[in-house]
């Protein structure tokens, strides 16, 4: 069982049925990350140069044949952050930042041995976001990222030149304590063990094949 696997309880997450106020029992204070603003940018980047580090296995035989590259994490590394508040837009600011996306590169070497190495893709962002006024609890600028590449060529200097599809979500957030209404604690259902029905479909077959009706010949 799980919350969404045939488990019926008014104490588990799911679609509300009936009056949404029915069952509310308390107000609780929770520690959460409040997102004050966010924006998304999706880019098709051409002719990016990837410098390889930490090859596995070590010391591959050149030249390498490119297979693909993909981001290693959804968390981007923020560098060069500059926030400039706008006089004509209260509470908004120009946010300039470089987002570094760690990627894993897959390839085969000259001996046909498959290998992988690490690299990164850097994306510059210059956007306008709502930025809260200074407070005891500071705001954070973070990035959620994704990158994938299926096209690349090997260069004599040991790098790859690739084309990549990149998504960057910039967020302005603050760690806060929020007061929210609740329905109480979740009811946790017992785990349902996975079992593969290897005979499913076979046992449903008829014992004998259908017999041709001779009377209709």
N, C-alpha and C positions, 0 to 999 in steps of 0.2 A: 504494500500500500504506500501511498504518498498523498500529499495534499490534493493532487489533481488526478489520482488514480482510484476512482470510485470510492473516495472517502468522504462521507457526508457528515458534517458537523458545523454548528454555528460558531465554532471556535477555531476555524482554519481559514486560510486565505481562499478567495474565490469570488465568483459573481454574487452580488447582493440580490437576494430575492425578497420582495416585500418592502416593508417600511425600513429604510436604512437606519432610523433612530432606534429600532427595536434591538435590544441587546447591549447598547452603549452603557458602560458601567462606571467609567472613571476617566479622569484627566491625568496623563502621566507626562513626566519630563524625560525626554530622550536626548542623547548626544548624537548629533547628526552633522552632516556637511550640507550647508544651505548653498545652493547655486544661485547667485545673484544675476548672472548673465552668462550666455554661452553663444557660440556661433560655430558653424561648420564650413569648411572649405575642402572641396575635392578637386584634385589637380591631376593632369596627365603630364608627367615630366619626361622630357626627351634628353637623350645623350648625357645621362648622369654617369659620373665616374665613381666606381666603388673601389676603395683600397681594402685589400683583404688582410685580416689578422686572425691569429689562432686557427690555422688550418688543421683539420682532422680528416685523415691521418696527416701527420707532419711531413713536410718536405715533398709535396706532390711534384710529379714530373710534368714540366711545361711542354707544350702549350695545354691550357685547360679548355674544356668545352662547357659552355654555360648551360645550365639546366633551368634554374629559377631562383628567385629571391623572395623572401617574405619577412614581414616584421616579426620580431621575437616577442614583443610585449605590446600591450595596449597603452602603456604609459610612455609618453614622450618626455625627453629630457629638455627642460627649459634653460636657455642661456641668453645673455644679452637683453634681459627684460628692461624695457623703458616705458614708463607710464606718464603721459602728459595730459593733464586735465584740460577740457575744452571750455573756454569762457562762454561760448554761445549755446552750450548744451549742458545744463546743470546735471551733476552726478555722472556724466559720461567722460570718457577719456580715450585718447589715442594710445593703443597698446601695440608696441613694437617688440617683437620677440623672434628668436630663432628656435625652432623645434627640431631636435635631433631624434631620429627614429632608428633604433637598433634593428638590424636585419641579419638574417642568416642566408648565405649564398650557397646553393648546391651546384656541383659541377662533376665532371669526370676528367681525370688527367690523361696524359698521353698514353698511359698503359691501360686505360679503360677502368681505372679504379675510381669508384665513387667517393666523393669527399664533400666537406662543407667548411665554410669559414665565416667569420663575422665581419660586419661592416656597418655603416650607418648612412642614412639619408638626411640631409639638412634642408629644412624648409623655412624661409623667412615669412613672417606674417606682420602686416601693418593694418590693424582694424580698429573700429570704434566699439567699445563695450561700456556697459554700465559698471562703474566702480564705486562701491560704497565709500562714504566719508570715513576718515580715520577714526578708529575706536581702539579700546583696550585689546580686543581680539583682532589680529591683523587679517587682511584678506590674502588669498593665495591665487596665483595664476597657474593653472595646470593644463595639460594637453592630453587628450585621448587620441590615439593614432592607429592607423592601419596602412600597410603598404604591401603591394604585390607586384611582381615583375615576371614576365614569361619570355622577354626578349633581351638578349645581351650578347656581346662579343668580347673576346679576350684580346687584351693589348700586350705588346711585347714587354712593357714594364711591369707586368704581373697584375694589372688592374683589369676590371671589367667596365665596359661602357654599356649602360642599360637604358631601357624605357620602363617607366614605372607608373602605376596608378596609386595615388596617395590620398588619404583622408585625414584631416586634422580637425579636431574639435577643441577649441579654446574655451576655458571656463574660468570665471571669477567666483571664488567660493570662500566661505568663512565657517570654521568649526564652531557650532552654536549649540545651545540647549533649547529645544523646542517643546512647547506645551501642546499636546495633541490628545484628542478623544480616542478611547480605545474600547474594544470589546473584551478586554481581558487577555490572558495568556492563550497562545495557540495550543490546540490539541494536537499532539504529535502522533501520527498513526504508526502502527508497527510496520517494519520493513517487509516488503514482498520480495522473496528470493526469485531471481530469474531462473527459469527452466526452459530449455529448448525442447519443444515437442517434435522429436525426430520422426515420429510415426504419423504426425498430422497430415492428413490428405490420403495416406495409405489405408488407414482403417476405415475411411469413409467410402472406399471403393466397394462396388457390389461383389458378392462372393463369386458369381459367375458372370460372364459377358452376356449382353442382351441377345436373346435368341431371335433370329429372323422369323417373322410371321409368315409361314408357308401358305396360309389361306389367302394372302393378298398377292401371291405370285400371278 
